[in-house]
Amino acid sequence: MTQNNLDTALWTLGGRESGTERLEEAVVAYRAALEELTRERVPLGWAVTMANIALALASIAERTGRPRDAALAEIDAALEVFRTSGTTSYVERAEATRRRVEGAGREGS
């Protein structure tokens, strides 16, 4: 939980800055949280963390012009778990995130 709070703090700070350093730190921290929040043990916690990674990667891509493939892969993995578990509100949020990531990619083309 502490690791996830750190991730969120870094992501929030990164959103306020123009660079990507804090966002990249957030991705590393979220991935570290996945060592405890495994898909097998805590599928919803894992999926929420994956969705957060997707948001951070999408922000990095928007700022750098990098491909959004990694962000889409992360959100798709989260969506699979959300759909399987029947958590409609999470599915809706993740689908909205996916649309945002896809739309940002088309705008930059």
N, C-alpha and C positions, 0 to 999 in steps of 0.2 A: 504494500500500500504506500509506504514511504517513497519507494522508487517511482511509482506511478504519479505521486504528487510532484516529485521533482521533474518528471517528464512534462507534466502539464504546466508547471511554472516556467520551464525553459521554452516550451511552445508558445506560451503567452508572451514572454519577453521577446522571443523571436518575431512574433507578429507585430510588435511595436517598433522593431528596428528595420532598417532598410537592407541590411546584409542577411546572410544565411547562417552565420556561425552558431547562433543559439538554436536555430531550427535543426541544424545538423546534430548539435548536442542532444536535442530532444529526441531525435530518431535513435541515436545510440542508447539513450536512457530508456526509451520505450522498448527497444530490443532487449536490453538487460532485464527489464520487467518480465519479458516473455519467458525468461528462464524459470520463473516461479509460476507465472500464469500460463501454464501449458494448455494447449487445445484439449488434450485428453482429460486433464484434471479440472479445469475451469473454462469450459468452452465459451461462455458469454464474456467472461473477463478477458480471455484471449482475443475474442473478436472485437471487443471495444478497444483494446490496445492496438490491434491491427488497423482499425478505422482511424485511430489517432495518428498512427504512423502514416497512413495514407494522406491525412490532412497536412501533416508536416512536409511530406515529400511533395505534395501538390504545391504548397507555398514555395518550397525551394525551386521547383520547376518553373513556377510563374516568374520568380525573380531572376532566374539564370537562363531561362530558355531551354533547359534540359528537357529531354523527353519525359512524358508523364506515365510511361509504361509501368514503372515501379509503383507509383501511387495507385494506378488502376488494378494492378495485381494484388496489392494489399487490401484494397476495398472489396475486391471480388472474393477474396478468401474470407473476409469478415461477413460479407453478404451470405455466403454459403451456410455459415454457422447460424446467422440470424434467421434465415429462412427455415432451416432444419428445426430450429428450436421454436419456431412460431412466434417470435417476438416482433410483432407488427411494427411497433414504434421504432425499434432499432432498424428494421428493414427499410422503413420509410426514410429515416435519416441517412442511412448508408446509400440508398438509391439517390437521394438528393446530393450527397457528396460526390457520387460517381458522375452524375450529370454535370456538376460544377467543374470537376476535373476535366471531363471530356470537352465541355464548352470552352474552358480556358485554353485547352490545347488547340481548338479550332480558331480562336481569336488570334492566337500568336502566329498562325500560319500565314 
